[in-house]
Amino acid sequence: MKRCNPYTRLMVSAVAGALTALPGLAGGASGSSGSSPHHEATPITLRLDDGLVIGRRDGDSEAFLGLPYAQPPVGEARWRAPRAASRLHGVRDARTPGPVCMQPMAPRGPEATLAQRPMSEDCLTLNIWRPLQRQHHALPIMVWLHGGAFRLGAGSLYLYNGAALAARQAILVTVNYRLGPFGFLAHPALNRDDEPGVNHGLLDQIAALRWIQDHARQLGGDPQRITLFGESAGGASVGYLMTTPLAKGLFHRAIIQSGALDLPERTRQQGEQTAARLLAPVAGPAPTAEDLRQLPARVLIDLPWQRQDTMPMVDGQVVRKPMRQAFRDGDAAPMPLLIGSNDAESGFFPPAWSQAVVQQLGDRWAAVRAQMPLPPAAGEAERAQRLATDVFATLPTWQVAQAHAGQAPVYLYRYGHVAAAQRGHAAGAIHTAELPLLFTPEGVGHPAREDAFVAAALQRWWTHFAHSGRPTPRHDRWPRLTAHAPRLMWIDAAGGQAITVPDRTWLDILALHPDVHAN
């Protein structure tokens, strides 16, 4: 019989002591409801090179939550590039997520639940799910970047539970990154030649990818099969990281879901002017960097920021040029891309949001309205919503897909399934509609049969893409986008059907008005 070496005996003793000391784990690790006695008595652990992590069971997966990937960006580290996390040195309890990043209270939607969670600038953590029964030694890794207009959200939001995707033989990681004025602020007092730009939220995402790359094999993952995916602001983040040299080699496949690819990207100088004006009442007309770093976090959150004030800006370092221009210029890393949008995105937002897009057209609206692919009987509200949906998502998604198709395989989709819970409330698949089905977190109710069918299809396609770089085993099932065969996968209650990209003439008309935005 093989004898344990002293290091192994030491670690076993450490784990036993830690499990006894951790609340809820005395006498053995507790599993989720419905766990078998075997699983309840079996500790869920993850060994990293600098310590041992205690996790918990989550369905058919195991979860390790709230692991720091960078040092806390507080005090002198506020508005600086993230620094590598300190070593664990021992045993860490990772059964609960860490604090969410500083943000205003959301009045509605899933993000409103974050008001009940601890909130802190010390928030640079990630959450990991992996299957309990792993069929391979090196699984693909899927890294999720949450949405929320770069000002709301968290990787630990209940909606993004990774257990279902991980159960399909993938490792799922969700990431917190700095938001709002903590993640995207330019100010004259913060100009430093040795700091890489002002998009600290994007730098956080890069730091998380670097941590995942460094620990991939210890997680049971393949460091050469890392897929970065995200929705809305998270989808835009994927686009930015595809086009910045700072993230080169850190991921190998990309998924952009309803990406906010229509951002009014400002220059660093414009950002500095806005921040100087808004901060003057609380920091004075000529504050130093130290003055700004001493401001209470809540004071910064409560300033009257507009949405575009705290979004990624062209800084010449992290974001070297506007994203769609970078794709057109061939700057994006040549990796497989799965990209798409929902057919009624604007239904997620208040009617005034759609009407604001119409108002931007001004005198041009009558001519554009006459060319919309809608029946003559369509009302003004329906026309405004269609315009906003296409300006916000359909057109920029199509433009990025076309541009990247000349560099690497692109798989385009349009999502049109209306889940049972949304029927009667939405004219189509609104922004975020696919998320509850893609992740199917516990606690959101039992899905209707057709919803469960679509959920299984989404999870199968997304994880197959993570495994192989294409969403389906057969190329003809979901064809690659090409100039001579512009086809997409239409996703609805029947599953998926490959069709020719619809309304291309209409999208060409919209492209003639690049000054109109929906963000």
N, C-alpha and C positions, 0 to 999 in steps of 0.2 A: 504494500500500500504506500502511495506517495505521501511523504511527510510535508506538512505546511512549513514554509520558510518563516522566519521571524517577522518579516514585513506583513505577510498574510495574516498571521496570528494577531499582530498589532491592529490591523484594519478590522478584523472580525470583532475584536474587543471594543474598538472605537465605535463601530456601528451598533453593537449591542448596547453600549452605554448611551449612545445618542438616542436610540429608539426608546429606551426607558425614560430618558429625560424629556423627550419631545412630547408635548400635550397630545393626547389621543393615540399615542403609539406605545404606551406602556403595555407590555405583554404581547407585542406584535403590531405590525402595520395594519391599519384598518383599510378595507377596500371600499369601493362605492357600493351603494345599495344593490343587492342581488349578487354580490361577489360570493364565490364558493369559499368554504372554510379554508381550502388550501391557499387561495389567493389572499384571504384576510390575514393568514399567518405568515405570508411571505413578504419581506420588506421589498419595496420598490426603490431600487438604488441605481445610481449612475456614477461611475468612477471616471473622474477627470484627472489630468496629470497633476493637479495641485490640490486634490481633495476628493471627498465623497459627498454626493448629493442625495438627499432623501426625497423621493417623490411620492406620488399616490396613484392608485388605479383610477382610470376614467373609461368606463365601458370596456372595450377590447383593446384599449391602449393604456399606456402609462404616461403620466404627466409630471414634468419638472418645471415649476413656475417661479417667476421672479428672479431669474439668474442675472446678475449684473454683467453686462458686456463692456462697460466703460466705467471710469471713475465718476463720482457725482459731479455734475457741472454746476457747482454752487460756489458762492463767494468769489474768489479770484478766478475760478474756472468758468463763471458765467460768461457766455458769448465767446468761448474759446473752443477750438477743435477738441473733440473728445479724446481722452487719454485712456490707454489700455487699463482694463480692470485690474484691481489688486488680486493677488492670489488668494484662493480660498483658505488654505492652511487648516485642514481638518474636515469636519462634517458640517454640511449646510442643510437646513430644513427648507425644502422647495415645494411645499404642499399648498402654498397660497401665493397669489400674484403680488408683485410689488405695487407701490403707489402709482397712480396715473400721473401723467405730466400736467403741469399747470395749464389751466384752460378756463374759459368762462363756463357758467352753468348753461347747459343746453335746455331750451324750454320744452322740447319734445323729441321723440325718436329714441332709438336705443341709447344714444349718448347721454340722455337725461338720467339714466340709471347710475352714471358715474358720480353723480352728486353724493351718493351714499358711500363712496370709496375714499380712502386716504389719497390726498393730492399733494405733490411735492415737486420741487425742482430736481430732487434726487430720484430720478425715475427711469434711468437708462437700463432697462432690464428686458429680458426676452423670456418666452415661454415655449417649452418643447413638449411635443407629443410623439411617441413612437409606439409601434404595435407591440403588444405583449408577446405574441408569437411571431418572431422575425424569420422570414424564409430565406433571407440572404444576409451576408455579412456586411454588405455595403449598399444600403438603401438610398434612393434618391432623396434629396432634401428640398422641401418646399418652404420658402420664406415669405411670409405674408406681411404686407405693409398696409395698414388700415387707412381708411378715408376719413373725411371730416374737415375738408377745406383748409387743411394745414393749421387748424386752430382747435379742433375737437377730436375726441376719440382716444382709444388705447388698444394695444395689442391684446389686452386681457379682457376686453369687452365680451360679455357672455355670447354675443352673436358669433364670435370667431373661435369657438371651441374647436380644437383641432383633432378630436378623437376620431371622428368618422373618416376623415381623409387619411389619418395615420393608419387606421385599420386596413386600408387598402395598400399596405406595404410601402409606406412612405414616412419620412420624418417631417413633421410639420412644426414650423417655428413662427411665432408671432412676435412683433417687435414694438416697443415703445420708442418714440423719438420726440425731440423737443418741438413744441408747437407755438404758434402765435409769435409774440414778440421775443420769446426765449429762443425760438428756432429760426426766425427769419427777420433779423433786424440789422439795418445798416445805420451807423451814426458816425459823424466826423470824429468823435472822441475815441471810437473803437478801431480806427484805421491802424493796422499794424502790418508791416511788410512780411513778418514771419507767420502770419495767420492766413490759412487758405480760404479766403472768401468770407461771406456773411451768411451763407445758407447752412446754418449749423444743424438744422433738422436733417438735411441730406447727408451731412458729414456723419451724423449719428447712424443713419442707415448703413453707410459705408463701413463704419466701425463695427456694427453688428454683423455684417457680412464677413468682415475679416475675422471676428471671433468665431463665427460658424465655420469658416474655412479652416481655421487653426484647430478646431475641436471636432471636425467632421467625423474622423475615424473613431474617436472615443464615443461619439454619439451613436455609432453603428451606421454612419452614412458614407456616401461616396463624395469626396471633395471635388470630383469632376462632373457631378450631376446635381448642381444646385440650381433650382428654378426660383426666380424672384417673381412674385405676383402680388397684385394689389388692385383696389377698386377706388374710383374717384380720385381724390388726392393721392391715395396709395398707388393707383394706376399711373398718374402723372409722375410720381416718384420713380416708378420703374422706368419710364421714358427718360427721365433726367439721368438715372444711373446707367442706362444703356449708352448714353451719349457723352458721359464724362470720363476722361482717362483715369480719374482717381479710383474708379471702381473696376478697372480692367482686370479680367481674370478671376473676379470674386464670385461670379455667377455665369451660367452657361445657357440658360433658357429663360424666357420672359413671358408673362401673361399680363395683359392690360385689360381690365374690365371697366367699362364706362369711364375711361381715364379722363381726368380734367385736363385735356390736351389743348384747351382753348384759353389758357390763362393769359391775362393781360400783363405779360412779363415786363417788369420795370427794370431800369438800369440801377446800378448801385447808387449813382448820384441822386436819382429820383427818390430812392429809399432813404438816403441820408437826409434829404430835405424834409420829407414827411416826418421822420422820427425826431429830427431836431425841433420841428414845430410842435409836435404832440408832447414831447418830453419837457419842453421849456417850463411849463407851469409847475412841474413837480421836481425838476432838477436844475432849473436856472438856465439862463441863455447860453452859457459856455461851460457845461459840466465836464469834469474829467472822467476818464474811464472808471476810476475808483468811485466817483460820485454815483455813476450809473449802476455799478455793481452792488452798491449799498442800498439801493432802493428796494423797499419791500416788494415781494412778488405780487401781492394783491394790488398794489398801486399800479404796477405795469399792466396787469390784466384788465383793470378797470378803466384804462384810458380809452378814448373814443376811436379805436382803430376801425377803419373800413376793411372789408374782406381782402381787398387787393394789397393792403398795407403790409400784411404779414404772410405773404406767399413768396415762393422762390423768385429770385431776381437774377438778372444777368450780371454776374460779378467778375467775369473774365477768368475765374479760377475753377470753381465747382461747376457753374453754369456758364459756359463760354459763349453761347449764342442762344437765341430762342429755340425751344425744343423742336418745333416742326421744321425750322430751317436746318437744324442739325441733322434731322433725318433726311431732308431733301439733299443735303450736301454729302450724304454718305458717311457721317461721323459716327453713327451708331455701331456698336459692336456687332459683328455678323453672326448673330445667334438666332435660333428658331424663335418665332414670336407667334403666340396665340393672342388674338386681339378682337374685341367686339364691343357692342353697346346694346342697350335695351330700346325697344321700339317706342316707348312713351316716357322717356327720362324726365321730362319737365313736369309730369304729374306729381312728382315728389315735392316740388317747390310750390310756394304760393303763387296765385295767378299774377300778382304784380311782377314777379320775376320774369315770366314769359312776356308780359306787356312791355317791360323795359327793353327787351330785345327788339320788339317792333318799333319802339320809339327811336332806337338808334338808327334805323333805316330812314326815318324822316320822310322826305318827299319820294324816296325810292320805293317805299312800301307798296304803293299801288301797282307798280310794274312787277315787283317780286311776287306779290299776292296773286296776280293773274296767272303766274306760271307754277303755282304750287300743285303738286300731284294729289289734289283732294277734290271730291265731288263739288259741283257748284253750290249745293245746299249747305255745305259746311259753314258753321257759324264763325264769328270772329274769335271767340275764345279757343275753339278747336284749331283755327289757323295759327293763332299766336303760340299755342302749345307745340304744334308741329314745327314751327319755325325755331322755337327755343330748343327743342329736342335736337334738331338737326345741326344748329349752330354750336350747341354745347358738346354734342357727342358724335352724331352720325358722320358729319363732314370731317372733323379732325381725325376721327378714327380711320375713316377711309383714306385720308391723305397720308397718315403715318403708315398704314398698311401698304399702300401703293409704293411709297418711297422705300420701305424696307424690303419689299418683295424682290427688288433687284439685288439685294445683298445676301439674303438668307431665306429659308422657308418661312412663309407667313400663312397662318390659318385664321380666317376671318369668320366671325359669327354675328348674328343678330338674334337677340333674345326676346321672345314675345309671349312667354308663358305667364298667365295671371294665376297666382296661387289662390286656393279656395278662400283663404282669409282676406284676400284683397278684392274679390269679385264684388261688383256693385259699387266699389269705391274708386276704381281706377279704370280708365279707358284702355289701358294696355299695361305692359311691364314697365313700371316706373323705375327711377333711379334706385339702386340697392335691391331690386326685386329678387335677384337671383341668390343673394347672400344667405338667407335662411335655408335654402335648399342645397347650396353648395356645402355649407358647414353642418347643417341639421343639428344644431346644439340641443341638448336636453332642456326641457322646461319651456319650449315654445309650442307645445301641443303636438298631438299626433297628426301627421300630414295626411291629407286625402290621398286616395290611391294614385291619381294622376300626378300629384305633387311628389309622392314617393318615387314614382317612375322617373320624373324629370330629375329629382335629386340624385338618384342612382346614376343616371346618364351623365350629369355634370361631374360627379365625383369620379366616374370611370374615365371620362375624357381628360379631365385635368390631371389625374394621377398617371394616366398612360402617357401624356405629354411629358410629365416629369421623368418618367422611366425612359422614354425613347426619343423624345424630341418631336413627336407627332401625336395628335389626339386619338387616332384610331389605328388599329393594326393594318387596315387596308387603305391605301392612298385614295382609292376612288370613293370610299365612304365619306371622307371629309377631304376634298381635294385642296391641294396647295394653291394659294392665290397666285395667278400669273396674269400678265398683261393681255394675252390672247384668250384666257379663260378666267374672267373675273367672277369667281363663284364664292359663295359663303355658305355657312351652315345656319339654316333657320331653325331655331329651337323653340318648340312649343309643347303642348300636352301630348302630342303624338311622338315626341322624341326629337330627332333631328333629320332635316332634309336638305341636301345640297341644292342650292338654286343660284341662278345668275344674280349678281348684285343688283338690287332694284333701284330705280329712280336716279340713275347716274347723271342724266341730263339735269335734273333738279339740283344735284350736288354741285355740278359744274357752274350752275347759275349762282348758287350761294357762295362759291369760291371767288366770285367777282367782287365780293364785299368783305375783304379781310379786316376792315376796321370795326366790324360788328362782332361783339363778344357776348357770351352768356355767363360770365363769371364776375 
